[in-house]
Amino acid sequence: MRYALISDIHSNLEALNAVLEALEKERVDQYICLGDIVGYAADPNECTEIVREVADVAILGNHDSAALDMTRIEGFNPLARTAISWTGDTLSSKNKKYLESLSTSMVLKGGLVVHSSPSNPAMWRYIFSIDDAKMEFHHFIQRACFVGHSHQPVTFVNSKNRVIVDARASLDIEEENRYIINVGSVGQPRDLDPRASYAIYDTARKTVQIKRAEYDIETARRKIIEAGLPRFLGDRLLAGR
């Protein structure tokens, strides 16, 4: 089985289309979306409709939940709150119903998928550090857990009860190890690489590849500004931060 894993699209239609175009060449069996389809950028309906059509599995993210008033927005920064409110007003009723139908985690062949963390997916915890990862490894039994949320592609490897960070774009899934794999962000990367990030998980070959796709950042930025959303949300796309 070859899974395409995408996360944190954040209403960025240009980035999503570029990733899907790249994935057409990958002979993917299933498309998995790890949440945050909406938020920040200017095309929440278009992105939700594409995910509805393409994704075999989709997971609820914190911005999706907040746009539906299912998560309190007080914990979000002011720019995110502005975008969430705008998104909630902009989403169609059909797309809201779709987002409401999504679960916060799902077990697939060879792994667990969540948006934030396996310990309590609806609490929206980040896995930034080795200490964070050490705690999270106690909360799932699968060999690999795939996450998004931080917008930074990285892998935490639990090898003989020692957790290390592996920043390589390609890695082998070894039987004796366990993994937490962040696939990065399609629509708002924050690792100083502005290209859209996504992953391919091949269960037969036991490999994971983090891949990048160039997209029309200027158009995505312009649409954010023209929608009346904070300019910074567009400008940050240029630097991948």
N, C-alpha and C positions, 0 to 999 in steps of 0.2 A: 504494500500500500504506500502510495506517495501522497502525503498531505501538504497542501499549501496553507501556511499559517500567516494570517494578517491581523494586525491589531492597531488600535488608536488611529483610525482613519480621520476622525475629527472633522467631518464635513468637507474634506479636501478632495474634491472631485478629480482634479487634474492628477493628483498623486495616485488616487485609487485606479483611475483608468490606465495610468502608466504601469502600475504593478500588474494589473490583470492582463495587459497586453504582453508583458514579459512572461507571465505564467502560462500563456497559451502555448509556449514552446517547451514547457516542462513536463508534459504528459502526466498531469496531476490527476489523481483519482478522486480526491475530496478537497473542498475548500473549507477552511475553519477560520472563523473570525473571533478574535479574543476580546471583543468589546470596544467601547468608545467609538462607535460608528459616527456619532455626532459630537458637536461642541467645537468651539473656536473658529472654524472657517464658515464659508458662506453657502454651502450646498448640502444641508442636512437631509432634505427630502430626496434629492438625487442619489446621494450615497446610500441612504437607507434602502431605497428601491433596488439599487444594484445588489446590495448584500442580500436582500430578500430573495432575489432571483438566483444569485450565484452560490451563496454559502450553503453547504450541506449542514453545517453546525454553526451557530452564532451564540456568543455569550454576552450577557449584560455587563456593561462597564459603568463606572461611577458617573460619567457625564451623561450617558444614556439615562441612567436612573434619575439624576438630578433634573434633567430636562422634562421628565415626567412627574416631577414633584414627589418622587419616591425616596429621594435622599436630600437631606437638608443641605442648603448651599452655603451656610455660614462658614463652613470650613474651607471653602474655595477662596482663592485670591480675588480681588475686585475685578480684574479683567476676565477671569473665568466666569465669575458670577454674571457679568454683563452678557457674555456669550451664551451662557446657559439660559438666561431669561429670554434672549432673542430667539434662541433655538426652540425653546418651548412654545413661543408664540408662532413660530414659522412652520413647525412640523404639522403635516396633515394628520387627520384623525386616523387614517389607515396606517400610517407609519408609526404613530404613537401606539396603536394596538399591537403592531408587530414587536416593537421594543418592549412593551409590557409582557409579551409572551416569553421573553428570553430568560433562561436560568443563569445562575451565577457560576456554575461549574458543570463539567460533564466528563465522564470517563470514555476514552476512545481506546482502540487497540494500541497498546504500547504506551499509553500515557494519560495523564489528567490535564484538562485545559481549564484555566480560570483567567479572569482579567487581572486580578491583583495578587492574591496570595492564597495558598491552600488552607491555611489555618482557620480563616473565617472570611470567605470570599466577599461577603457583603459589607465588611468593615473597611475595605479598600486600603489595606496596608501596603506599603511599598517594601520591596526587597532590594535594598541598596547595598548592603554590606555583607561580609562573611558571617557576622553575628546574626543578622536578619535571616540569612539562608539556613544557618545551623538550626534555628528554631523551627523554620518552616519544613525542614526535612522530616520532622517528627509528625507531620500532619497529613502525609499521603503515603501510600504503599506502592504506587506504581514506580517504574524505573525512571520515568521522566515526567516532569510537570512543566507545561508551557504557559508562560505568562506574558503580559504586556505592562501597561500602567506607568512605568517609569520613562518610557520613550527611549530607552537606552539598551541596545542589544548587548547581552552578556550572558555567560553561562556559569553557574555555580556547580561544581562537581564534588560529590561526596564520595571520597575514595578511602575505604578502610577507616571510616569515621573521622576523616580529616577533610575539611571543606576548603577548596581552593577556587580561585577565579580563573576562567579560561575565556580569553577575549578573541580567540581565533574565529574566523568566519566559517570554518568547516571543521567538524569534529566527528569522531566515531563514538557511537553509543556502545560502551563496553559492558559486558554482563556483570562484572564485579562492582560497577559503580552506579550511582544514582545522580540525577541531574535536575536542576531548575534552569530552564532555558527561557530567557527573555528575547522575544523576536523583534523588539524595537517597534518603531512607529512608522506607519504608512504616511500619515498626514502631517505630523509635526515632530520630526526627529530632534533629539536633544543631546546628541553626542558629537556635535560640531561637524557632522556630515549631513548636508541638507538633502541628500538623496533619500527617497522613500525606502524604508527597510521592510523586509519580509523574510520568511523562512520556508525551506523545503525539508520535510521529515520523511525519510525513506525507511520504512520498517523492515524491508527485505535486506537492504544493504546496511542497515543500522547506522545511518548517517544523518546529520543535520547540517544544513548549509544556511547561513545568513546571507542574504543577497540584497543588492541595492539597485534602484531604478531612478534614472534621471527623469524629471518631469518639468512641466512649465510652471515654475515657481512664480514668475512675474504675474501670470494670469491669476493664479490662486491668491496672490497678495492683493492685486487690484480689486478682485471681487470682494475680499474682506473689507477693504476700505470703502468701496462703493455701497456696501450693505449697511454702512454706518457702525460697523464693529470697530473696536479699538485698533488704531494703526499698528501698535506694537505686535498684535497677533499676526499681522502680515509681514512686518519687518523681520520678525524672528525666524521666519521660514528661510530667509536668505542665508542665515548663518548656521542653521541647524541647531538652535539652542532654545 
